[in-house]
């Protein structure tokens, strides 16, 4: 059995696929260590795993960063993600851990992990959940910040391929400090630091469904779409919360679930107000997922349940429809249960996930700027009357239900370990 280090950064949406993989590897007898931000300690403890905390970002506490996310400029947000001092501090912390590991697996924000493996001469496996991180010119994605122009191009019937070089250029300019660090160590950078620089020469795991991300001829070597790694996190929710959700959901017609994701969780704007307006004006029951600090904003109402964060594995099964930001995990769970999505993307990979979902008939997209009670209610009625969406969900739900991305990924990882031992 191997000593495997998993390096991850980001919120629960970024980390849960990595946690699913860590748990599956642990169940097969491997010795697992996780290097992640301190706020994931309770999750690791709940799973019985060791956490090695990565250095805390110096520019601002994570809670403050999340609350300011929508108000930050493009440059501020990308620089906070790619901060050079933070990158160097993480590299210093990771090098001794990497040197003690047989294999290192990192997610899409683990930039320092990729370099640490190259410095230490250890095997690196790249693992991500979002199709956007392994883009293809044959299935051109929607990019954050370029999305408004891509929408206009789509309306004019223009190709989306032109935006891939623009995305690469913009991120490369912002990652020059990482390029310089590679040079300082004398490590050749195999292409763009955000793309080829993150990819493994042996195994690149895309832990999402091939239904959403079909294999492309220009994917990197060793790229594998594993299928969704279904994972019910033991560190979210509690028995009392689940009892309240089940009691509400079964007391009447299936509710609409409003579950904002990404930075909308910490900076919801008018999301909750407009969601309540849509539910009440259309006479629908609703479950609204909100951080506890926002619960005081909601007036009591018999047909609306406000609840804290809860595993989608046990929440979405009760829904008639889910309104969410387009995170890949939320999209996957809704589709697995055959529940349509109203997607309201606002950042990062959400625009591309929403594009993919709409293309194969899992739901419809509503622009965040048009998120009003009247527009939400109208979109819900349209989705529920759309035969294409009903057929799309009927087709894909059993396919997703049969997927076991963690098993597929573990098999590939163990095959790589066997090659190394031979």
Secondary structure as GFF3:
##gff-version 3
##sequence-region A 1 422
A	DSSP	beta_strand	3	7	.	.	.	ID=ss1
A	DSSP	alpha_helix	12	27	.	.	.	ID=ss2
A	DSSP	beta_strand	31	36	.	.	.	ID=ss3
A	DSSP	three_ten_helix	38	40	.	.	.	ID=ss4
A	DSSP	alpha_helix	41	46	.	.	.	ID=ss5
A	DSSP	beta_strand	50	53	.	.	.	ID=ss6
A	DSSP	alpha_helix	62	68	.	.	.	ID=ss7
A	DSSP	three_ten_helix	69	71	.	.	.	ID=ss8
A	DSSP	alpha_helix	74	81	.	.	.	ID=ss9
A	DSSP	alpha_helix	84	99	.	.	.	ID=ss10
A	DSSP	beta_strand	103	106	.	.	.	ID=ss11
A	DSSP	alpha_helix	111	120	.	.	.	ID=ss12
A	DSSP	beta_strand	124	128	.	.	.	ID=ss13
A	DSSP	three_ten_helix	131	134	.	.	.	ID=ss14
A	DSSP	three_ten_helix	137	139	.	.	.	ID=ss15
A	DSSP	alpha_helix	147	155	.	.	.	ID=ss16
A	DSSP	alpha_helix	162	174	.	.	.	ID=ss17
A	DSSP	alpha_helix	176	185	.	.	.	ID=ss18
A	DSSP	beta_strand	204	206	.	.	.	ID=ss19
A	DSSP	beta_strand	223	225	.	.	.	ID=ss20
A	DSSP	alpha_helix	239	249	.	.	.	ID=ss21
A	DSSP	beta_strand	255	259	.	.	.	ID=ss22
A	DSSP	three_ten_helix	262	264	.	.	.	ID=ss23
A	DSSP	alpha_helix	271	281	.	.	.	ID=ss24
A	DSSP	beta_strand	286	289	.	.	.	ID=ss25
A	DSSP	three_ten_helix	292	297	.	.	.	ID=ss26
A	DSSP	beta_strand	304	307	.	.	.	ID=ss27
A	DSSP	alpha_helix	312	315	.	.	.	ID=ss28
A	DSSP	three_ten_helix	316	318	.	.	.	ID=ss29
A	DSSP	beta_strand	319	324	.	.	.	ID=ss30
A	DSSP	alpha_helix	328	336	.	.	.	ID=ss31
A	DSSP	beta_strand	340	343	.	.	.	ID=ss32
A	DSSP	alpha_helix	350	359	.	.	.	ID=ss33
A	DSSP	beta_strand	363	365	.	.	.	ID=ss34
A	DSSP	three_ten_helix	368	370	.	.	.	ID=ss35
A	DSSP	alpha_helix	373	384	.	.	.	ID=ss36
A	DSSP	alpha_helix	387	402	.	.	.	ID=ss37
A	DSSP	alpha_helix	405	421	.	.	.	ID=ss38
###
